[in-house]
Amino acid sequence: MLDFSLSQEQLELQKMTRKFVQTEIIPYMKEWDEQHHFEMGVVQKLAQLGLMGVCIPEKYGGAGMDYNSLAIVCEELEYGDTAYRTAVSVHTGLNSMTLLQWGTEEQKEKYLKPQAEGSKLGAFGLTEPGAGSDAGSLQTRARRDGDSYILNGSKIWISLSDYADHFLIFATVDPSKKHKGITAFIVERNYPGVTTRPIRGKLGIHGGNTGEVILEDVRVPAANRLGDEGEGFKIAMSALDNGRFTVAAGATGLTRACLDASVKYAHERKTFGVEIGKHQLVQQMIAKMEAGYQTSQLLVFKSGWLKNQGVRNTRETSLAKWIASDVAFQSASDAIQVHGAYGYSNEYPVERYMRNAKALVIYEGTREIHTIMQAEYALGYREDKILNRMLPPWPFANSGDYL
C-alpha cells in the first residue's frame, strides 16, 4: 500500500520551518540580496532549531529524523531564498552526510557531532578552476609526509567558503591514476596555509556566500583522511547523491514560490476588464507550474524513500535533480512573464527567483550531465553498484553497525 501522506512529525517540522522562513528570511531577503549579504544569524537560528543536522542520528548530535525530513526543510528554505537552502545542502547534504557514511568513529565525534549540533559549519571542496563536471581531472595534490599529508591547490565555487570551520577537500595522491588517485581529507580552516576569498559578480544567489579556497602547503593529519587512499572519487560521488537530493528538494520550493507569486499577481492584476488569471495563456503557465511542482516533489520523495531504506539511489536522485531544477528554471521564467514588466524589476521577487534558478541547472551536476546519466541508465550502459559503505537506513536504531 502506498502512503503519500506526511507523518505528524514531518507536518510539525514543515510548519515550524515554514514559519521560520516567513519571519526570519522573507521580510529581509530583498535587502540582503541587494547588499550581497549572507546573514549568519539565520544559520545560527537554524542550528538552534536542530535543522542543521535534521537527518543525522541523535548519537552524533542530530535530530534523528528521516531523509525526507531533510527534503521538507530544503523545500521550505528555498521558498524563502536559495542562499539558505544552499547552506543546509552543503553543510548537511555534502559534508555531514558524507562523514556519517564514510567517517571513522573518531572523525564523527570530532567533526560530525559539532556540525550536526550546529556549533561548527562544514563545506565541500571538489570543483576547481579546471575541473567541474570532469571531476577526475582535478589538480589539487596531496603528498604523504610521515603521519601527515601536504596539500596544495585551489577549489572554486565553494559555498560557505568564508564561514565554514571544516572543509571536505578532494586531492589526488597520484595524478597518473586519475580517478583512482583521488583521496578525501577533512581540512580545518585554522590550518596554516588555508585561505579563502569570495567570488564577486554572480548572476544570482546574491544573498549567499561563494568563494575560492586556496591550499598552500597545508599539513593535514593522516587521521583526517576520509576513507582509504584512492577512495576519494567514490566518496565524492556518494556525497553528490546527497547534495543533488537537497538541490532537487530546494528547486521544488522555488517552483512553489513562483507558483504562489504568480497566482497572487494573477488575481490582483486586471486587463481588458478581468483578472489576468482569467486569460487562458496565463492559466497555461500557472498550470505548468502546478504540474511541475507536483512532479518534482514526488521524484524527490521517492529518492528520499530509497535513502530511508538504505538503497542506492543515484539514478533516482539524478532524475529528481534534473527535472526539479529544470522545472524551477522554467517556472521562474514564466513567473516573470505573468508579472509582465513588473516581473523584470526587483519590486517583485520573481526576478530574484529567475537569477537564482539558473544556478540550479548548473551545480551538483549540470542539466546536460544528468541527461547523459539518464540516457545511459535507460540504454544499459550504466548501472548502480552497491557501495561498500551506504548511508544508514532510517530509523537509526543501530546507526553504528552499518559499516
C-alpha positions in Angstrom: 0.0 0.0 0.0 1.3 3.4 -1.0 1.1 6.2 1.5 1.8 9.7 0.2 0.9 11.5 3.5 3.4 13.2 5.7 3.8 11.9 9.3 2.7 14.1 12.2 6.4 14.7 13.0 7.0 15.8 9.4 4.0 18.1 9.4 5.2 19.8 12.5 8.6 20.1 11.0 7.1 21.7 7.9 5.0 24.1 9.9 8.0 25.1 12.0 10.3 25.6 9.1 7.7 27.5 7.1 7.0 29.9 10.0 10.8 30.4 10.4 11.1 31.3 6.7 8.1 33.7 6.8 9.5 35.6 9.9 13.3 35.3 9.6 14.1 35.2 5.9 11.4 36.6 3.6 11.0 40.1 5.2 14.7 40.8 4.8 15.6 38.9 1.7 15.2 41.8 -0.8 17.6 43.9 1.2 20.1 41.1 1.7 20.0 40.3 -2.0 20.7 43.9 -2.9 23.5 44.2 -0.5 25.0 40.8 -1.3 24.8 40.0 2.3 24.8 36.5 3.8 23.2 36.6 7.3 25.0 34.1 9.6 22.3 34.8 12.2 19.9 32.8 10.1 22.2 29.8 10.1 22.7 30.1 13.9 18.9 30.1 14.4 18.5 27.1 12.1 21.0 25.4 14.3 19.1 26.3 17.4 16.0 24.6 15.9 18.0 21.5 15.1 17.8 22.0 11.3 21.5 21.8 10.5 21.5 18.1 11.4 17.9 17.2 10.9 18.7 13.7 9.4 21.8 12.9 11.4 21.4 10.3 14.1 20.9 11.6 17.7 24.1 9.7 18.8 26.0 12.1 16.6 24.3 15.3 17.7 21.5 15.4 15.0 17.7 15.3 15.3 17.5 11.7 14.1 14.7 12.4 11.6 14.5 10.7 8.2 15.9 11.8 4.9 12.6 13.1 3.5 12.5 15.4 6.6 15.7 17.0 5.2 13.8 17.4 1.9 11.0 19.2 3.6 13.4 21.6 5.3 15.2 22.3 2.0 11.9 23.0 0.1 10.8 25.4 2.8 14.1 27.2 2.9 14.4 27.7 -0.8 10.9 29.1 -0.8 12.5 32.0 1.1 15.8 32.1 -0.8 18.2 29.8 -2.4 21.1 31.0 -0.2 19.9 29.4 3.0 18.8 26.2 1.3 22.3 26.1 -0.1 23.8 26.4 3.4 21.9 23.3 4.5 22.7 21.5 1.3 26.4 22.0 1.6 26.7 21.7 5.4 24.3 18.7 5.8 24.0 17.1 2.4 27.5 17.3 1.0 29.6 17.3 4.2 27.8 15.9 7.3 26.1 13.1 5.5 29.4 12.1 3.9 31.0 12.0 7.3 28.2 9.8 8.5 28.7 7.5 5.6 32.5 7.3 5.4 33.9 8.6 8.7 35.5 6.7 11.5 34.0 6.9 15.0 36.8 9.3 16.0 36.1 11.6 13.0 32.4 11.5 13.7 32.9 12.5 17.3 35.4 15.3 16.4 33.7 16.7 13.3 30.3 15.3 12.6 28.8 15.9 16.1 29.5 19.6 16.3 28.3 20.0 12.8 25.1 18.2 13.4 24.6 20.3 16.6 25.3 23.4 14.5 28.2 24.7 16.5 30.6 24.2 13.6 29.9 24.7 9.8 31.0 22.3 7.1 31.8 22.9 3.4 32.7 20.8 0.4 35.7 21.3 -1.9 35.6 19.3 -5.2 35.3 21.8 -8.0 38.4 23.5 -9.3 39.1 26.2 -12.0 39.9 23.4 -14.5 37.8 20.6 -13.1 34.0 20.8 -12.8 31.9 18.1 -14.5 35.2 16.2 -15.2 36.0 15.7 -11.5 38.6 13.1 -12.3 41.0 15.8 -13.7 41.4 17.8 -10.5 44.8 19.2 -9.9 44.9 19.7 -6.1 47.8 17.5 -4.9 48.3 15.5 -1.6 51.7 14.2 -0.7 52.2 11.8 2.2 54.8 13.1 4.7 55.1 10.9 7.7 51.9 10.9 9.7 50.5 13.8 7.6 49.7 14.9 4.1 50.8 18.1 2.4 48.0 19.6 0.3 48.5 22.2 -2.5 45.9 23.5 -4.9 42.7 25.6 -5.1 39.0 25.0 -5.1 36.4 27.3 -6.7 32.7 28.0 -6.4 32.8 26.8 -2.8 29.6 27.7 -0.9 30.2 28.9 2.7 33.9 29.3 1.9 34.2 32.3 4.1 32.2 30.9 7.0 33.0 27.1 7.2 35.0 25.7 10.0 35.7 22.4 8.2 36.2 21.7 4.5 35.9 18.3 2.9 38.7 18.6 0.3 39.4 16.2 -2.6 43.0 15.9 -3.8 45.0 13.4 -5.8 47.9 11.4 -4.4 48.8 10.2 -7.8 47.7 12.0 -11.0 48.7 9.1 -13.2 45.9 7.0 -11.6 43.3 9.6 -12.5 40.0 8.8 -10.6 41.7 6.1 -8.6 44.2 8.5 -7.2 41.7 10.9 -5.7 41.6 11.0 -1.9 39.3 12.9 0.6 40.5 14.9 3.6 38.9 16.9 6.4 40.7 20.2 6.5 40.2 22.8 9.3 40.0 26.5 8.4 42.7 27.3 11.0 45.3 25.0 9.5 48.3 27.1 8.3 48.2 27.7 4.5 44.3 27.7 4.2 43.0 31.0 2.8 39.6 31.9 1.3 38.3 34.8 -0.8 34.8 35.5 -2.0 33.6 35.5 -5.6 32.0 38.7 -6.7 29.7 39.5 -9.7 27.5 36.4 -9.6 24.3 36.4 -11.6 22.2 35.1 -8.7 22.2 33.9 -5.1 23.4 37.3 -4.1 22.5 36.6 -0.5 24.8 33.6 -0.4 28.5 33.2 0.2 30.5 31.6 -2.6 34.3 31.7 -2.9 37.6 30.1 -3.5 39.6 28.0 -1.1 43.4 28.2 -1.6 45.7 25.5 -0.1 49.4 26.3 0.2 51.5 23.6 1.8 48.7 22.7 4.2 49.7 19.9 6.6 46.7 17.7 7.3 47.0 14.8 9.8 46.6 11.3 8.3 43.9 10.8 10.8 41.8 13.3 8.8 41.9 11.3 5.7 38.3 10.2 4.9 38.3 6.6 3.7 41.3 5.0 2.1 43.7 6.4 -0.4 42.1 6.3 -3.8 38.6 6.2 -2.5 38.0 9.9 -2.9 36.2 9.8 -6.2 33.8 7.2 -4.8 33.3 9.3 -1.7 32.7 12.4 -3.8 30.1 10.7 -6.0 28.2 9.4 -2.9 28.3 12.9 -1.5 26.7 14.2 -4.7 23.9 11.7 -4.3 23.0 13.6 -1.1 23.8 17.1 -2.4 21.7 16.5 -5.5 18.8 15.3 -3.4 18.8 18.6 -1.4 19.1 20.7 -4.5 16.1 18.9 -6.0 14.1 19.4 -2.9 15.1 23.1 -2.9 14.2 23.5 -6.5 10.7 22.2 -5.6 10.4 25.0 -3.1 11.5 27.6 -5.7 8.8 26.3 -8.1 6.2 26.7 -5.3 7.4 30.2 -4.7 7.0 31.0 -8.4 3.5 29.5 -8.4 2.3 31.3 -5.3 3.7 34.7 -6.5 2.0 34.2 -9.9 -1.3 33.2 -8.5 -1.3 36.2 -6.2 -0.5 38.6 -9.0 -2.9 36.9 -11.4 -5.7 37.8 -9.0 -4.5 41.3 -8.4 -3.7 42.5 -12.0 -6.6 43.2 -14.4 -6.6 43.7 -18.1 -9.5 44.0 -20.5 -11.8 44.3 -17.5 -10.9 41.0 -15.9 -8.2 39.4 -13.7 -5.4 38.2 -15.8 -5.9 34.8 -14.2 -9.0 34.6 -16.5 -6.8 34.6 -19.6 -6.1 31.1 -20.9 -2.4 31.7 -21.7 -1.8 32.9 -18.1 -3.7 29.8 -16.9 -1.4 27.6 -19.1 1.7 29.0 -17.4 0.3 28.5 -13.9 -0.9 25.0 -14.8 2.6 24.1 -15.9 4.0 25.4 -12.6 1.4 23.3 -10.6 2.2 20.1 -12.6 5.9 20.7 -12.3 5.7 21.3 -8.6 3.7 18.0 -8.0 6.0 16.0 -10.3 9.2 17.4 -8.7 8.0 16.7 -5.2 7.1 13.1 -6.0 10.5 12.5 -7.5 12.2 14.0 -4.5 10.2 11.9 -2.0 10.9 8.7 -4.0 14.6 9.4 -3.7 14.2 10.1 0.0 12.2 6.9 0.5 15.1 4.9 -1.1 17.6 6.6 1.2 15.4 5.7 4.1 15.6 2.0 3.1 19.4 2.2 2.7 19.1 1.5 -1.0 21.5 3.1 -3.6 19.6 5.9 -5.3 22.0 7.6 -7.8 19.7 7.1 -10.8 16.5 8.3 -9.0 18.3 11.3 -7.4 19.8 12.3 -10.7 16.4 12.3 -12.3 14.9 14.3 -9.4 17.6 16.9 -9.6 17.4 17.2 -13.4 13.6 17.5 -13.6 13.1 19.7 -10.5 15.8 22.2 -11.4 14.6 22.4 -15.0 11.0 22.9 -13.8 12.2 25.7 -11.3 14.0 27.5 -14.1 11.0 27.4 -16.5 8.7 28.3 -13.7 10.8 31.4 -12.8 10.8 32.4 -16.4 7.0 32.0 -16.7 6.5 33.8 -13.4 8.3 36.9 -14.8 6.0 36.6 -17.9 2.9 36.5 -15.7 4.1 39.7 -14.0 5.0 41.4 -17.2 7.2 44.5 -16.9 6.9 44.4 -13.1 8.5 40.9 -13.1 11.5 42.4 -14.7 12.2 44.6 -11.7 13.0 43.8 -8.1 9.7 45.3 -6.9 8.5 41.7 -7.0 10.6 38.6 -6.0 10.3 36.7 -9.3 13.3 38.4 -10.9 15.4 37.1 -8.0 13.8 33.7 -8.5 14.9 33.7 -12.1 18.5 34.7 -11.3 18.7 32.0 -8.5 17.1 29.3 -10.6 19.9 29.4 -13.2 22.3 28.1 -10.7 20.1 25.0 -10.1 20.6 23.7 -13.6 24.4 24.1 -13.3 25.7 23.0 -9.9 25.6 19.5 -8.5 25.8 18.1 -12.0 24.7 20.2 -14.9 21.4 19.6 -16.7 23.5 18.0 -19.5 25.3 15.6 -17.2 22.1 14.4 -15.8 20.6 14.0 -19.3 23.5 11.8 -20.2 23.2 9.8 -17.0 19.6 9.0 -17.5 20.1 8.0 -21.1 23.0 5.7 -20.1 20.8 4.1 -17.4 18.0 3.6 -20.0 20.4 2.1 -22.6 22.0 -0.2 -20.1 25.5 1.5 -20.3 25.4 2.4 -16.6 24.2 0.6 -13.5 24.1 1.3 -9.8 26.7 -0.7 -7.9 26.4 -1.2 -4.2 28.9 1.0 -2.3 30.9 -0.7 0.3 29.6 1.9 2.7 26.0 3.1 2.4 24.1 5.7 4.4 22.4 4.1 7.4 18.7 3.3 6.7 16.3 5.2 8.9 15.3 4.8 11.7 18.8 4.8 13.1 18.3 2.1 15.7 21.8 0.6 15.0 23.4 3.5 13.3 26.9 2.4 14.3 26.6 -1.1 12.7 26.2 -0.4 9.0 29.8 0.0 8.0 
